[in-house]
Amino acid sequence: MNLYNNPITRRINKFIRSKVKKPILKKKIKKEDWTLICNNCLGGMVTNDFGQQFRSPTVNLFFPKFSFFDFVEHLDYYLKQPLYDGGMNENPKYPIGILKGDGEMLDIPIHFMHYKSFDDAYNKWNSRKQRMNKDNIFVAWTFAFDDYTEEEYKRFDLLPVHKKVGFVNQKELCETYKSLYYIKGFDKQNSLGNILEYCDLVGSRYYDQFNFAKWFNE
C-alpha cells in the first residue's frame, strides 16, 4: 500500500473524489446509452464515476486471464448461455459461475468476488445483461500479468469490437497496437499494477489518465 492508499490518505481521497471529482465527471457525459465490458472491477468503478446505471453484466467480478478474450470474441454466443453454478472459491470465499462452451468454444469461468452467493451473482448477471446496448459496446482490458507475449497484444487489437482500449505500462507498445493506451506510474514493473488505486492526494486514480468521457461521447 503506497502513500496515497494508506487508511488515512485513502479516506481523504475517497471524500474528495465523491464530493468534487464525481460531480464534474457526471457533467461531462453527453451520451448515456453505452455498455462497458471489462475483465475486472474497472468497469463498475468507471460506470459509477459517471453516475450511470450498470448496463453490463461484467460488474464486481473478474475473468481469469485470457478467458475474457474468448468471451468477447464470441460475445453473442456466451450472452445467450445460462450461467451455471461453478461452486465456491474458498479463500477468499465467493461464488464462481460458468458459461458453457459448445466443445469448440471453451467454458468460461467467472469469479464473482463481491457476491456472497451464487443466486445473488446469477440474478445480478441476468438483470444487467438485459440492460445491455449491444449496438454501443465498449471494451476495456488491463494488461496486469507478467507473462504477456506479442500474441496477446495482437489478439486484443483484433477483438471484434470497434471501441476497445487495453491499458499497458509500456509506451512503445501503443505505437504498434492502436487499441492500447499507456498508463504512467508503472514503468519499472513488468506489467501494470493496480490502476484502481489513488495516485495523488486530490482523489485521482491511475485510470483517470484515460479520457473515458470523451471515449463514451464519441
N, C-alpha and C positions, 0 to 999 in steps of 0.2 A: 504494500500500500504506500503510495507516494505522498508527497507534501500536500497535494490538493485533494486527497481522498482519505485522509485520516478521519476519525469520528467528528472532530471539530470542524475542519475545513469542508468536509462533505456536507455537514449541516448548513454551513454558510452558503455554499454553492447551490444546494437544493433550494434554499429560500430565495436567492437571487434569481435562479432560473425560473422558479414558479411565479414570482411577483414581477419580474422585469422582462426576461427573455421570452417566455412563452407568449405573453400578450402581444409582443412585437411579431413573433413568428406567425401567430394566428392571423394577423392583419395582412401578411404577405401572400397568403393563399388566395388565389383567384378561382381556381378550379377545384371542385370537391368531389369529383366522381372517379378518383383513381383507386386502384388496388395495388398495394405494395407487398410483394412476396419476398421474404428473406429466409436465410438459413438459420437465423438465431434471433435473439431478443431485439436486435436493432429495429426491425420493422415496427414492433409495438411501441417502442420508445419514440421513434420519429413520428408515427401517426398521432401519438399522444401529444407530442410537442405542438402540433398544428391544430389540436383540438378536434380531430376528425373521428368519426365512427370507424371501428375496425371493419374494413371491407375485405379482409383477407383472413383465411383460417390459420396462417402461419404466424401466430401471436403467442408469446410466452412459451416457446418451445424451441427445440433445435433438431436439425437433421445431422446424423453422423456423417461427417466428412462429405464425400462426393455423391452420396445418395441424393443430395439436393439437386445435383446436375441431372440425374436420372429423372427426378420429379419434374423439373422444368422442361426437359427435352420431350417428355410425354405428358404434359400437363393435362390435356383434355382427358386422356385415359385415366390417370390417377385420381382426378377430381370426381370421376364417375364411380370410383370404387368405394365400397363401405370401409369404414375404419374398424379394424378388429383389435381386440384386447391382446396385447403382447406381453402381459404380465407387469410386474413391478420392478423397477430398479431399486436396489437395496440400499446403497449408500452414496448419495442421499436417496431417500425413498420417494419415488414418484412413478406415475404410470407411463407405460410405453404403448404406443399404438402402432398398428401395422396396416399399410396399404398393400394389398396382394398384387403381385405381378401375374403375367399370363404364361410364364415359362420362358418366353423370350425376354420380356421385361422383368426386372428384379422386384422382389418385395422391398418396400420402403419402410424402414423403422423410423418412428418419430418419437422423440423424447419430450414429454410434457412436464418439464421440471418445475413448473409453477402451479401445478394442479395436484390436488390431494387424491383424486380417484379417477379411474378410467371413465366412469359415467360423466363426470364433470368435463373432462377433456373431450369426450365424444360429443356432448351437447354443444360445447363452445365451437368445436371444429365445424360441425354441421351448420350451426346458425350463422357463423361468419362466412362459411362457404356460399351460403345463399345470397349474401350481400355483394359478392364479387362483381366487379365490372370487367368482364373478360375482354372488352374492347379497349380497355385503357389500363393495361397491366405494366407495372414497373417491377424490376427485379434487382435486388441488391445482395451482394455476397462479400464476405470478409475473408481475405486470404490470411488466416491466422494460424496455419500449421507450419511446421518447419521443413517439410519434405516435398514441396511443390516442384514440378518439372515444367518444361515448356508445353507439354501436352495439356496440362490442366489450365494454363493461361489461354491456350488456343481453344480448348473446349468451351471455356466460359465465353470467349469472344464470339463463338459460333452458336451459342444458345439461341433458339428460335424465338427471341423476344427483342423487339426493336429498342425498347427503353430499358437498358440494364447498365449497372455500374458495379465493378469489382474493386474493392479497396485494397491497396498494396502499400508496402513500405519502401519500394524501390522506384524512384522516379523514372529511370530509364525504361522500365517495362511499359510505361504509358506511351512511349514513342512507337512501340511495336504493336501493342494491343490497344485499340482505340476505346474499348469499353472499360479500361482500367483507370483508376484515379489514385493519385499519390497522397497519402496521409502523412504529414510531418510528425516527428516525435519518436519514431521507432527505427531510425536509420541504422543504428548499431545492433539491431536484433536480426535474427534470421527471418522473421516474419512479423506481421502486425501484432501488437499487444492488444489490450482491451480498449477499443475505441469508444466504448460506452462511458469510460471514466472521465472525470473532470480533468482539464489540462491547464487551468488557471484559477484565480480566485474571484472571477466575475461570472461564474455559472456556465462557462463554456465546456462542451465535451469535444473530444477529438473529432467525432464525426461531423461537427459543425463546420469543419473546413470545406465540406462539400455543400454546395448551394441546393438543398433539397427543394426549397420553394420555387426556385427558377426551373428546376427539372420538372416538377409536377405541373407548373403553369404552362410549360411549353406544350 
